[in-house]
Structure formats: C-alpha cells, structure tokens
Amino acid sequence: MVGAAARLIRAIAGVGAAVLAAGTEAAPAPAWVVDVACREGHPQGRYELRDGDGQLRVAGAFNDGRRAGSFIFWSGAGVRLAHIPFDDDARNGTLALWHDGPAGREPVRWLESVWHHGVRDGQTRSWFGDGHPRAESEYVDGRLAGSRGWTDAGERLTDDVALERARADTAAADAYFSSLALIVRDHLPRCD
C-alpha cells in the first residue's frame, strides 16, 4: 500500500504541476497575468490569474489581503481541477478536486472534503478515475475517526486498509491543496 500511496501523491502533484502549465526545468515558465486590485498595501477584490494565452487558470477574491470566498482552478485545457472555499484566509466549506480530463467534458470528481475554519471536520469522500467510490471517511476536528474503502473493482477493503488509504489520500490531497495555494501566493501583485 505504501507504493500505491506514493504513486497517488506523485499523480496528484502532477496535476498541480499541470495547473502551472509546461513550466519545468526543461521549458521556461509561461508569462502569467494577474488581475487584482490593491488597497492599503493588500490585494483586494476579484482575483484572476491567466496564462500567457489568456486562458483563465485561477479565479477567486481577496478581502484586505486574505482569501475570501471560492477559489477555482482550471487546467490549460479549461478543465476544472479544484474548488477551494475560504473564509478569512482559512479553508472553510466543501473543498473539491476533479480528475484531469479532456476539454469540453465534465471531469470526474476525485475528492470532496468538508472543512471548518481551516480544519478538516466532517465527511471526506473520494472516487476512482472511472467514477466508482474509492473511500468515505469521517473527520472530527481534524482527526480521522473512521473510514470505509473499496478496490477499483468495487470490493470492500478491511477497516485497517481503509484507514491506511484514508491517511494516504488525505496526505495527497493536502499536498495538492498546498501546491494550489502556492500558485496564488507566487502570483500576487506588489501592493507597496
């Protein structure tokens, strides 16, 4: 299972890299265009980040320099990748991730996770790329309280294996959420 968790984390990190486009060590990063106003030295209001082709990649809002409301992320092909709601700069609400897919089609949901004031608290569900359930977990004040899981063939996992999968999925999702937050952080205006 450890190997599977590592592959999952690499796959999710790869999706995060896709948001940044083809910018790797071998290719220069594209020119990004950020659109957000400043007020009293802080980002304020609507936030949009577009790639060099003008494609909207991130949309959200700031209030006095703090993320507020929903931040939505898209791939270079225009496929929705993530929805992260914020309240006073803390994740708050139902966060959602989608599997990357072809342009023009509704992507398959990868993960939904309920957060309250920056802490995972409530149900977290995940799905395989074909849409079949992968795991259903319950979190109480940031702690994993229980989990059910299934194989890609739909067979129920033992409780211990389901808990291990939930921990691996949580680590992968948290790493991905952090990579998305870095995209926004690295593309803020100079408000001095």
MDTraj code that builds the backbone (N, CA, C; nanometers):
import mdtraj as md
import numpy as np

residues = "MET VAL GLY ALA ALA ALA ARG LEU ILE ARG ALA ILE ALA GLY VAL GLY ALA ALA VAL LEU ALA ALA GLY THR GLU ALA ALA PRO ALA PRO ALA TRP VAL VAL ASP VAL ALA CYS ARG GLU GLY HIS PRO GLN GLY ARG TYR GLU LEU ARG ASP GLY ASP GLY GLN LEU ARG VAL ALA GLY ALA PHE ASN ASP GLY ARG ARG ALA GLY SER PHE ILE PHE TRP SER GLY ALA GLY VAL ARG LEU ALA HIS ILE PRO PHE ASP ASP ASP ALA ARG ASN GLY THR LEU ALA LEU TRP HIS ASP GLY PRO ALA GLY ARG GLU PRO VAL ARG TRP LEU GLU SER VAL TRP HIS HIS GLY VAL ARG ASP GLY GLN THR ARG SER TRP PHE GLY ASP GLY HIS PRO ARG ALA GLU SER GLU TYR VAL ASP GLY ARG LEU ALA GLY SER ARG GLY TRP THR ASP ALA GLY GLU ARG LEU THR ASP ASP VAL ALA LEU GLU ARG ALA ARG ALA ASP THR ALA ALA ALA ASP ALA TYR PHE SER SER LEU ALA LEU ILE VAL ARG ASP HIS LEU PRO ARG CYS ASP".split()
xyz = np.array([
    [0.0814, -0.1196, 0.0000],
    [0.0000, 0.0000, 0.0000],
    [0.0855, 0.1258, 0.0000],
    [0.2035, 0.1205, 0.0600],
    [0.2887, 0.2381, 0.0641],
    [0.3256, 0.2802, -0.0777],
    [0.3590, 0.1850, -0.1650],
    [0.3908, 0.2175, -0.3042],
    [0.2731, 0.2827, -0.3743],
    [0.1523, 0.2320, -0.3488],
    [0.0329, 0.2897, -0.4106],
    [0.0114, 0.4322, -0.3622],
    [0.0354, 0.4562, -0.2328],
    [0.0191, 0.5913, -0.1792],
    [0.1194, 0.6862, -0.2425],
    [0.2435, 0.6417, -0.2595],
    [0.3454, 0.7268, -0.3218],
    [0.3082, 0.7588, -0.4656],
    [0.2557, 0.6589, -0.5403],
    [0.2132, 0.6850, -0.6786],
    [0.0987, 0.7854, -0.6810],
    [0.0058, 0.7731, -0.5871],
    [-0.1071, 0.8646, -0.5801],
    [-0.0589, 1.0067, -0.5528],
    [0.0332, 1.0222, -0.4577],
    [0.0850, 1.1556, -0.4261],
    [0.1556, 1.2141, -0.5471],
    [0.2358, 1.1342, -0.6197],
    [0.3024, 1.1841, -0.7401],
    [0.1993, 1.2219, -0.8461],
    [0.0932, 1.1419, -0.8606],
    [-0.0089, 1.1714, -0.9606],
    [-0.0802, 1.3021, -0.9277],
    [-0.1145, 1.3219, -0.8017],
    [-0.1824, 1.4444, -0.7618],
    [-0.0886, 1.5630, -0.7781],
    [0.0374, 1.5476, -0.7384],
    [0.1334, 1.6564, -0.7564],
    [0.1490, 1.6880, -0.9039],
    [0.1407, 1.5862, -0.9898],
    [0.1484, 1.6084, -1.1337],
    [0.0326, 1.6921, -1.1839],
    [-0.0851, 1.6699, -1.1275],
    [-0.1997, 1.7519, -1.1655],
    [-0.1745, 1.8967, -1.1244],
    [-0.1175, 1.9184, -1.0046],
    [-0.0843, 2.0538, -0.9608],
    [0.0139, 2.1179, -1.0556],
    [0.1107, 2.0402, -1.1026],
    [0.2075, 2.0937, -1.1979],
    [0.1383, 2.1292, -1.3282],
    [0.0337, 2.0541, -1.3655],
    [-0.0381, 2.0840, -1.4891],
    [-0.1045, 2.2211, -1.4818],
    [-0.1460, 2.2615, -1.3624],
    [-0.2061, 2.3936, -1.3473],
    [-0.1050, 2.5016, -1.3846],
    [0.0212, 2.4767, -1.3540],
    [0.1263, 2.5734, -1.3848],
    [0.1719, 2.5670, -1.5298],
    [0.1142, 2.4783, -1.6077],
    [0.1467, 2.4587, -1.7491],
    [0.2750, 2.3805, -1.7643],
    [0.3409, 2.4007, -1.8744],
    [0.4570, 2.3187, -1.9074],
    [0.5838, 2.3715, -1.8445],
    [0.5744, 2.4590, -1.7473],
    [0.6928, 2.5175, -1.6866],
    [0.7692, 2.4170, -1.6040],
    [0.8687, 2.3520, -1.6629],
    [0.9569, 2.2615, -1.5912],
    [1.0985, 2.3127, -1.6062],
    [1.1925, 2.2365, -1.5560],
    [1.3313, 2.2789, -1.5702],
    [1.3729, 2.2827, -1.7160],
    [1.3098, 2.2015, -1.8003],
    [1.3472, 2.1951, -1.9410],
    [1.2807, 2.3052, -2.0236],
    [1.1706, 2.3609, -1.9744],
    [1.0981, 2.4616, -2.0510],
    [1.0746, 2.5840, -1.9646],
    [1.0835, 2.7027, -2.0222],
    [1.0592, 2.8226, -1.9423],
    [0.9122, 2.8324, -1.9024],
    [0.8879, 2.8903, -1.7875],
    [0.7509, 2.9092, -1.7404],
    [0.6806, 3.0117, -1.8288],
    [0.5519, 2.9940, -1.8521],
    [0.4787, 3.0896, -1.9351],
    [0.4629, 3.2233, -1.8625],
    [0.4315, 3.3260, -1.9411],
    [0.4055, 3.4573, -1.8816],
    [0.2647, 3.4542, -1.8230],
    [0.2530, 3.4786, -1.6936],
    [0.1249, 3.4778, -1.6257],
    [0.0782, 3.6211, -1.6071],
    [-0.0510, 3.6404, -1.6131],
    [-0.1086, 3.7726, -1.5949],
    [-0.2045, 3.7661, -1.4765],
    [-0.1761, 3.8475, -1.3749],
    [-0.2614, 3.8507, -1.2565],
    [-0.3437, 3.9792, -1.2602],
    [-0.4703, 3.9670, -1.2242],
    [-0.5602, 4.0812, -1.2200],
    [-0.6245, 4.0863, -1.0822],
    [-0.5759, 4.1784, -0.9993],
    [-0.6331, 4.2016, -0.8674],
    [-0.5924, 4.3425, -0.8262],
    [-0.6808, 4.4112, -0.7610],
    [-0.6516, 4.5474, -0.7157],
    [-0.5808, 4.5425, -0.5799],
    [-0.5246, 4.6553, -0.5417],
    [-0.4628, 4.6685, -0.4106],
    [-0.5343, 4.7799, -0.3344],
    [-0.5429, 4.7609, -0.2036],
    [-0.5972, 4.8654, -0.1171],
    [-0.5171, 4.8631, 0.0121],
    [-0.4642, 4.9775, 0.0481],
    [-0.3862, 4.9931, 0.1705],
    [-0.2773, 4.8857, 0.1827],
    [-0.2102, 4.8563, 0.0705],
    [-0.0971, 4.7646, 0.0712],
    [-0.1309, 4.6173, 0.0645],
    [-0.2604, 4.5820, 0.0387],
    [-0.3017, 4.4417, 0.0355],
    [-0.3869, 4.4144, -0.0883],
    [-0.3817, 4.2889, -0.1424],
    [-0.4735, 4.2521, -0.2504],
    [-0.6179, 4.2703, -0.2026],
    [-0.7032, 4.3205, -0.2924],
    [-0.8419, 4.3474, -0.2554],
    [-0.9320, 4.3238, -0.3760],
    [-1.0373, 4.2461, -0.3554],
    [-1.1373, 4.2255, -0.4596],
    [-1.1098, 4.1035, -0.5459],
    [-1.1699, 4.1053, -0.6640],
    [-1.1625, 3.9936, -0.7584],
    [-1.0173, 3.9629, -0.7933],
    [-0.9849, 3.8329, -0.7989],
    [-0.8515, 3.7862, -0.8352],
    [-0.8656, 3.6932, -0.9544],
    [-0.7897, 3.7202, -1.0595],
    [-0.7845, 3.6304, -1.1747],
    [-0.6397, 3.6096, -1.2147],
    [-0.6062, 3.4861, -1.2449],
    [-0.4737, 3.4524, -1.2952],
    [-0.4930, 3.3837, -1.4297],
    [-0.4299, 3.4406, -1.5325],
    [-0.4404, 3.3865, -1.6683],
    [-0.3031, 3.3463, -1.7179],
    [-0.3005, 3.2441, -1.8021],
    [-0.1728, 3.2034, -1.8601],
    [-0.1386, 3.2956, -1.9771],
    [-0.0265, 3.2714, -2.0409],
    [0.0208, 3.3566, -2.1497],
    [-0.0727, 3.3627, -2.2691],
    [-0.1601, 3.2631, -2.2822],
    [-0.2583, 3.2616, -2.3916],
    [-0.3889, 3.3288, -2.3528],
    [-0.3968, 3.3826, -2.2317],
    [-0.5192, 3.4485, -2.1857],
    [-0.6193, 3.3541, -2.1225],
    [-0.5862, 3.2249, -2.1115],
    [-0.6767, 3.1251, -2.0527],
    [-0.6853, 3.1468, -1.9014],
    [-0.8075, 3.1585, -1.8494],
    [-0.8281, 3.1729, -1.7054],
    [-0.7862, 3.0445, -1.6356],
    [-0.6948, 3.0550, -1.5375],
    [-0.6447, 2.9383, -1.4663],
    [-0.6877, 2.9379, -1.3209],
    [-0.7038, 3.0583, -1.2602],
    [-0.7461, 3.0687, -1.1205],
    [-0.8381, 3.1893, -1.1087],
    [-0.9491, 3.1725, -1.0369],
    [-1.0388, 3.2842, -1.0063],
    [-1.0729, 3.2773, -0.8581],
    [-1.0740, 3.3934, -0.7934],
    [-1.1063, 3.3993, -0.6516],
    [-1.1249, 3.5431, -0.6098],
    [-1.1108, 3.5708, -0.4814],
    [-1.1252, 3.7073, -0.4311],
    [-1.0447, 3.7229, -0.3023],
    [-1.0053, 3.8486, -0.2782],
    [-0.9346, 3.8839, -0.1553],
    [-1.0126, 3.9917, -0.0820],
    [-1.0052, 3.9875, 0.0479],
    [-1.0591, 4.0927, 0.1317],
    [-0.9487, 4.1324, 0.2284],
    [-0.8969, 4.2527, 0.2116],
    [-0.7887, 4.3037, 0.2959],
    [-0.6687, 4.2087, 0.2989],
    [-0.6344, 4.1531, 0.1810],
    [-0.5178, 4.0667, 0.1689],
    [-0.5395, 3.9222, 0.2081],
    [-0.6624, 3.8869, 0.2449],
    [-0.6926, 3.7497, 0.2876],
    [-0.7902, 3.6878, 0.1881],
    [-0.7677, 3.5603, 0.1559],
    [-0.8569, 3.4920, 0.0621],
    [-0.9976, 3.4853, 0.1215],
    [-1.0942, 3.5122, 0.0352],
    [-1.2346, 3.5131, 0.0781],
    [-1.3195, 3.4526, -0.0327],
    [-1.4137, 3.3670, 0.0022],
    [-1.4985, 3.3048, -0.0981],
    [-1.4271, 3.1910, -0.1686],
    [-1.4772, 3.1562, -0.2851],
    [-1.4268, 3.0400, -0.3579],
    [-1.3107, 3.0743, -0.4494],
    [-1.2093, 2.9889, -0.4469],
    [-1.1017, 2.9923, -0.5448],
    [-1.1199, 2.8690, -0.6325],
    [-1.1254, 2.8911, -0.7635],
    [-1.1459, 2.7825, -0.8588],
    [-1.0244, 2.7774, -0.9500],
    [-0.9756, 2.6558, -0.9775],
    [-0.8563, 2.6324, -1.0579],
    [-0.8932, 2.5491, -1.1802],
    [-0.8334, 2.5844, -1.2952],
    [-0.8563, 2.5127, -1.4202],
    [-0.7234, 2.4712, -1.4818],
    [-0.7258, 2.3645, -1.5600],
    [-0.6075, 2.3220, -1.6348],
    [-0.5911, 2.4127, -1.7566],
    [-0.4811, 2.3957, -1.8291],
    [-0.4581, 2.4728, -1.9510],
    [-0.5615, 2.4433, -2.0582],
    [-0.6269, 2.3275, -2.0494],
    [-0.7311, 2.2913, -2.1453],
    [-0.8684, 2.3431, -2.1020],
    [-0.8729, 2.4151, -1.9897],
    [-1.0000, 2.4697, -1.9425],
    [-1.0826, 2.3739, -1.8590],
    [-1.0225, 2.2643, -1.8139],
    [-1.0928, 2.1652, -1.7322],
    [-1.0790, 2.2047, -1.5851],
    [-1.1915, 2.2094, -1.5154],
    [-1.1913, 2.2442, -1.3727],
    [-1.1132, 2.1379, -1.2958],
    [-1.0210, 2.1849, -1.2088],
    [-0.9391, 2.0943, -1.1287],
    [-0.9715, 2.1007, -0.9802],
    [-1.0074, 2.2206, -0.9302],
    [-1.0278, 2.2333, -0.7860],
    [-1.1194, 2.3504, -0.7535],
    [-1.1918, 2.3350, -0.6442],
    [-1.2743, 2.4405, -0.5864],
    [-1.2409, 2.4425, -0.4372],
    [-1.1895, 2.5575, -0.3911],
    [-1.1498, 2.5690, -0.2508],
    [-1.2154, 2.6939, -0.1916],
    [-1.3142, 2.6770, -0.1030],
    [-1.3766, 2.7929, -0.0387],
    [-1.2959, 2.8398, 0.0824],
    [-1.2898, 2.9723, 0.0986],
    [-1.2165, 3.0326, 0.2101],
    [-1.3069, 3.1271, 0.2874],
    [-1.2774, 3.1397, 0.4144],
    [-1.3378, 3.2401, 0.4994],
    [-1.2238, 3.2984, 0.5821],
    [-1.1959, 3.4251, 0.5633],
    [-1.0884, 3.4932, 0.6355],
    [-0.9560, 3.4170, 0.6236],
    [-0.9243, 3.3737, 0.5002],
    [-0.7987, 3.3078, 0.4632],
    [-0.7868, 3.1637, 0.5124],
    [-0.8925, 3.1052, 0.5685],
    [-0.8902, 2.9657, 0.6132],
    [-0.9854, 2.8842, 0.5258],
    [-0.9436, 2.7617, 0.4916],
    [-1.0343, 2.6727, 0.4174],
    [-1.1600, 2.6547, 0.5009],
    [-1.2745, 2.6742, 0.4348],
    [-1.3998, 2.6672, 0.5094],
    [-1.5123, 2.6330, 0.4124],
    [-1.5675, 2.5127, 0.4251],
    [-1.6716, 2.4671, 0.3355],
    [-1.6315, 2.3341, 0.2751],
    [-1.6942, 2.2987, 0.1632],
    [-1.6626, 2.1729, 0.0960],
    [-1.5617, 2.1969, -0.0147],
    [-1.4413, 2.1448, 0.0054],
    [-1.3358, 2.1524, -0.0943],
    [-1.3561, 2.0384, -0.1917],
    [-1.3287, 2.0625, -0.3190],
    [-1.3482, 1.9587, -0.4196],
    [-1.2324, 1.9571, -0.5181],
    [-1.1931, 1.8358, -0.5559],
    [-1.0923, 1.8141, -0.6593],
    [-1.1526, 1.7254, -0.7669],
    [-1.1070, 1.7443, -0.8897],
    [-1.1515, 1.6620, -1.0003],
    [-1.0318, 1.5970, -1.0663],
    [-1.0537, 1.4785, -1.1230],
    [-0.9507, 1.4149, -1.2047],
    [-0.9336, 1.4997, -1.3303],
    [-0.8113, 1.5125, -1.3784],
    [-0.7882, 1.5846, -1.5027],
    [-0.8522, 1.5046, -1.6159],
    [-0.9100, 1.5733, -1.7117],
    [-0.9773, 1.5053, -1.8216],
    [-0.9733, 1.5881, -1.9479],
    [-1.0412, 1.5403, -2.0519],
    [-1.0395, 1.6108, -2.1799],
    [-1.1215, 1.7403, -2.1747],
    [-1.0794, 1.8367, -2.2547],
    [-1.1508, 1.9643, -2.2633],
    [-1.2926, 1.9400, -2.3148],
    [-1.3847, 2.0228, -2.2682],
    [-1.5225, 2.0160, -2.3158],
    [-1.6080, 1.9101, -2.2491],
    [-1.5541, 1.8356, -2.1550],
    [-1.6311, 1.7325, -2.0854],
    [-1.6247, 1.7584, -1.9366],
    [-1.7310, 1.7255, -1.8679],
    [-1.7344, 1.7392, -1.7221],
    [-1.6336, 1.6408, -1.6620],
    [-1.5384, 1.6899, -1.5824],
    [-1.4403, 1.5985, -1.5238],
    [-1.5025, 1.5124, -1.4147],
    [-1.4386, 1.4001, -1.3867],
    [-1.4830, 1.3090, -1.2810],
    [-1.4313, 1.3615, -1.1477],
    [-1.5182, 1.3656, -1.0494],
    [-1.4802, 1.4119, -0.9159],
    [-1.3769, 1.3168, -0.8584],
    [-1.2715, 1.3739, -0.7958],
    [-1.1701, 1.2912, -0.7300],
    [-1.1895, 1.2936, -0.5784],
    [-1.2227, 1.4103, -0.5241],
    [-1.2305, 1.4193, -0.3787],
    [-1.3232, 1.5333, -0.3373],
    [-1.3967, 1.5115, -0.2291],
    [-1.4743, 1.6154, -0.1597],
    [-1.4374, 1.6059, -0.0126],
    [-1.4144, 1.7210, 0.0494],
    [-1.3738, 1.7206, 0.1899],
    [-1.4325, 1.8428, 0.2597],
    [-1.4995, 1.8198, 0.3714],
    [-1.5620, 1.9284, 0.4473],
    [-1.4609, 1.9856, 0.5464],
    [-1.4501, 2.1184, 0.5475],
    [-1.3588, 2.1898, 0.6368],
    [-1.4361, 2.2959, 0.7132],
    [-1.3950, 2.3188, 0.8374],
    [-1.4500, 2.4269, 0.9197],
    [-1.3336, 2.5075, 0.9763],
    [-1.3257, 2.6323, 0.9371],
    [-1.2249, 2.7263, 0.9886],
    [-1.0829, 2.6692, 0.9845],
    [-1.0452, 2.6132, 0.8681],
    [-0.9091, 2.5651, 0.8477],
    [-0.8808, 2.4239, 0.8931],
    [-0.9836, 2.3504, 0.9379],
    [-0.9640, 2.2145, 0.9887],
    [-1.0614, 2.1200, 0.9172],
    [-1.0086, 2.0066, 0.8705],
    [-1.0960, 1.9046, 0.8107],
    [-1.1879, 1.8544, 0.9214],
    [-1.3191, 1.8634, 0.8982],
    [-1.4154, 1.8295, 1.0029],
    [-1.5461, 1.7893, 0.9365],
    [-1.5670, 1.6591, 0.9229],
    [-1.6855, 1.6080, 0.8558],
    [-1.6442, 1.4997, 0.7578],
    [-1.7281, 1.4786, 0.6590],
    [-1.7046, 1.3697, 0.5654],
    [-1.6050, 1.4086, 0.4561],
    [-1.5186, 1.3134, 0.4213],
    [-1.4305, 1.3234, 0.3054],
    [-1.4581, 1.2004, 0.2208],
    [-1.4857, 1.2243, 0.0927],
    [-1.5138, 1.1135, 0.0004],
    [-1.4209, 1.1252, -0.1195],
    [-1.3826, 1.0086, -0.1750],
    [-1.3001, 1.0093, -0.2952],
    [-1.3509, 0.9037, -0.3924],
    [-1.3124, 0.9238, -0.5199],
    [-1.3563, 0.8366, -0.6274],
    [-1.2386, 0.7998, -0.7166],
    [-1.2475, 0.6832, -0.7778],
    [-1.1506, 0.6438, -0.8799],
    [-1.1782, 0.7245, -1.0070],
    [-1.0857, 0.7213, -1.1011],
    [-1.0992, 0.7973, -1.2254],
    [-1.2200, 0.7601, -1.3091],
    [-1.2743, 0.6393, -1.2880],
    [-1.3940, 0.5990, -1.3637],
    [-1.5229, 0.6366, -1.2909],
    [-1.5104, 0.7032, -1.1745],
    [-1.6280, 0.7489, -1.1004],
    [-1.6746, 0.6556, -0.9903],
    [-1.6143, 0.5371, -0.9773],
    [-1.6536, 0.4450, -0.8703],
    [-1.5982, 0.4930, -0.7365],
    [-1.6714, 0.4691, -0.6265],
    [-1.6247, 0.5131, -0.4945],
    [-1.4905, 0.4499, -0.4582],
    [-1.4048, 0.5295, -0.3966],
    [-1.2727, 0.4857, -0.3500],
    [-1.2708, 0.4790, -0.1980],
    [-1.3216, 0.5857, -0.1321],
    [-1.3204, 0.5896, 0.0143],
    [-1.4242, 0.6892, 0.0648],
    [-1.4736, 0.6622, 0.1856],
    [-1.5587, 0.7540, 0.2612],
    [-1.5033, 0.7576, 0.4020],
    [-1.4636, 0.8755, 0.4458],
    [-1.4008, 0.8891, 0.5769],
    [-1.4708, 0.9971, 0.6569],
    [-1.4622, 0.9845, 0.7874],
    [-1.5202, 1.0840, 0.8778],
    [-1.4073, 1.1447, 0.9611],
    [-1.4029, 1.2790, 0.9627],
    [-1.3040, 1.3518, 1.0415],
    [-1.3768, 1.4317, 1.1486],
    [-1.3199, 1.4331, 1.2669],
    [-1.3735, 1.5115, 1.3769],
    [-1.2611, 1.6036, 1.4237],
    [-1.2814, 1.7323, 1.4031],
    [-1.1847, 1.8326, 1.4471],
    [-1.0421, 1.8012, 1.3996],
    [-1.0307, 1.7594, 1.2717],
    [-0.9009, 1.7327, 1.2111],
    [-0.8475, 1.5918, 1.2291],
    [-0.9143, 1.5091, 1.3081],
    [-0.8675, 1.3721, 1.3326],
    [-0.9549, 1.2722, 1.2583],
    [-0.8905, 1.1740, 1.1971],
    [-0.9615, 1.0681, 1.1266],
    [-1.0337, 0.9798, 1.2282],
    [-1.1671, 0.9730, 1.2172],
    [-1.2468, 0.8956, 1.3124],
    [-1.2868, 0.7588, 1.2578],
    [-1.2889, 0.7430, 1.1275],
    [-1.3270, 0.6148, 1.0686],
    [-1.3295, 0.6255, 0.9173],
    [-1.3222, 0.5080, 0.8512],
    [-1.3190, 0.5099, 0.7054],
    [-1.3673, 0.3776, 0.6483],
    [-1.4298, 0.3871, 0.5323],
    [-1.4643, 0.2702, 0.4520],
    [-1.3971, 0.2904, 0.3172],
    [-1.3537, 0.1814, 0.2546],
    [-1.2884, 0.1935, 0.1248],
    [-1.3173, 0.0749, 0.0365],
    [-1.2908, 0.0924, -0.0932],
    [-1.3184, -0.0095, -0.1927],
    [-1.2012, -0.0208, -0.2897],
    [-1.1870, -0.1374, -0.3478],
    [-1.0891, -0.1557, -0.4542],
    [-1.1446, -0.0943, -0.5815],
    [-1.0604, -0.0844, -0.6847],
    [-1.1106, -0.0320, -0.8117],
    [-1.2124, -0.1272, -0.8755],
    [-1.2183, -0.2519, -0.8280],
    [-1.3179, -0.3473, -0.8756],
    [-1.4459, -0.3429, -0.7921],
    [-1.4497, -0.2558, -0.6896],
    [-1.5700, -0.2401, -0.6087],
    [-1.5764, -0.3278, -0.4859],
    [-1.4705, -0.4031, -0.4553],
    [-1.4702, -0.4887, -0.3375],
    [-1.4365, -0.4062, -0.2135],
    [-1.5044, -0.4349, -0.1039],
    [-1.4847, -0.3612, 0.0220],
    [-1.3489, -0.3939, 0.0825],
    [-1.2776, -0.2917, 0.1281],
    [-1.1490, -0.3087, 0.1954],
    [-1.1709, -0.3383, 0.3435],
    [-1.0734, -0.4015, 0.4057],
    [-1.0806, -0.4198, 0.5509],
    [-1.0714, -0.2816, 0.6157],
    [-1.1143, -0.2712, 0.7397],
    [-1.1116, -0.1427, 0.8095],
    [-0.9702, -0.0863, 0.8188],
    [-0.8716, -0.1729, 0.8491],
    [-0.7339, -0.1252, 0.8611],
    [-0.6811, -0.0710, 0.7285],
    [-0.7079, -0.1412, 0.6216],
    [-0.6621, -0.0962, 0.4896],
    [-0.7359, 0.0316, 0.4498],
    [-0.8643, 0.0408, 0.4818],
    [-0.9421, 0.1614, 0.4511],
    [-0.8862, 0.2819, 0.5264],
    [-0.8486, 0.2645, 0.6516],
    [-0.7883, 0.3741, 0.7289],
    [-0.6539, 0.4155, 0.6693],
    [-0.5736, 0.3174, 0.6275],
    [-0.4448, 0.3486, 0.5649],
    [-0.4656, 0.4270, 0.4352],
    [-0.5643, 0.3846, 0.3563],
    [-0.5953, 0.4565, 0.2322],
    [-0.6413, 0.5986, 0.2631],
    [-0.7251, 0.6140, 0.3640],
    [-0.7740, 0.7478, 0.4004],
    [-0.6581, 0.8385, 0.4381],
    [-0.5631, 0.7864, 0.5157],
    [-0.4463, 0.8674, 0.5536],
    [-0.3629, 0.9062, 0.4314],
    [-0.3431, 0.8118, 0.3395],
    [-0.2658, 0.8404, 0.2178],
    [-0.3390, 0.9420, 0.1305],
    [-0.4705, 0.9238, 0.1139],
    [-0.5483, 1.0179, 0.0333],
    [-0.5458, 1.1575, 0.0954],
    [-0.5560, 1.1647, 0.2276],
    [-0.5523, 1.2936, 0.2967],
    [-0.4185, 1.3621, 0.2744],
    [-0.3091, 1.2875, 0.2862],
    [-0.1759, 1.3456, 0.2646],
    [-0.1617, 1.3957, 0.1207],
    [-0.2092, 1.3176, 0.0251],
    [-0.2004, 1.3584, -0.1156],
    [-0.2851, 1.4827, -0.1416],
    [-0.4066, 1.4842, -0.0890],
    [-0.4947, 1.5998, -0.1093],
    [-0.4375, 1.7243, -0.0428],
    [-0.3851, 1.7105, 0.0780],
    [-0.3275, 1.8263, 0.1474],
    [-0.2066, 1.8811, 0.0709],
    [-0.1234, 1.7926, 0.0160],
    [-0.0092, 1.8376, -0.0639],
    [-0.0580, 1.9112, -0.1887],
    [-0.1634, 1.8614, -0.2488],
    [-0.2187, 1.9249, -0.3680],
    [-0.2789, 2.0613, -0.3333],
    [-0.3581, 2.0682, -0.2256],
    [-0.4141, 2.1970, -0.1833],
    [-0.3023, 2.2976, -0.1582],
    [-0.1949, 2.2533, -0.0960],
    [-0.0813, 2.3423, -0.0696],
    [-0.0168, 2.3892, -0.1987],
    [-0.0055, 2.3003, -0.2981],
    [0.0544, 2.3413, -0.4253],
    [-0.0329, 2.4454, -0.4950],
    [-0.1637, 2.4336, -0.4819],
    [-0.2533, 2.5328, -0.5412],
    [-0.2412, 2.6664, -0.4680],
    [-0.2292, 2.6615, -0.3355],
    [-0.2116, 2.7854, -0.2581],
    [-0.0828, 2.8557, -0.2989],
    [0.0220, 2.7786, -0.3302],
    [0.1483, 2.8381, -0.3738],
    [0.1340, 2.9097, -0.5073],
    [0.0505, 2.8565, -0.5943],
    [0.0280, 2.9215, -0.7239],
    [-0.0243, 3.0625, -0.7011],
    [-0.1223, 3.0756, -0.6125],
    [-0.1793, 3.2076, -0.5833],
    [-0.0755, 3.2940, -0.5132],
    [-0.0115, 3.2390, -0.4110],
    [0.0886, 3.3166, -0.3364],
    [0.1997, 3.3689, -0.4265],
    [0.2420, 3.2861, -0.5222],
    [0.3510, 3.3250, -0.6119],
    [0.3066, 3.4209, -0.7221],
    [0.1764, 3.4463, -0.7302],
    [0.1236, 3.5350, -0.8340],
    [0.0327, 3.6422, -0.7725],
    [0.0883, 3.7150, -0.6792],
    [0.0187, 3.8286, -0.6172],
    [0.0821, 3.9576, -0.6677],
    [0.0056, 4.0642, -0.6703],
    [0.0632, 4.1926, -0.7133],
    [0.1522, 4.2510, -0.6041],
    [0.2381, 4.3401, -0.6437],
    [0.3148, 4.4174, -0.5442],
    [0.2243, 4.5333, -0.5004],
    [0.1874, 4.5288, -0.3773],
    [0.0943, 4.6291, -0.3248],
    [0.1646, 4.7282, -0.2335],
    [0.2910, 4.7625, -0.2616],
    [0.3615, 4.8551, -0.1732],
    [0.3406, 4.9975, -0.2130],
])
top = md.Topology()
chain = top.add_chain()
for i, resn in enumerate(residues, 1):
    res = top.add_residue(resn, chain, resSeq=i)
    for name in ("N", "CA", "C"):
        top.add_atom(name, md.element.get_by_symbol(name[0]), res)
traj = md.Trajectory(xyz[None], top)
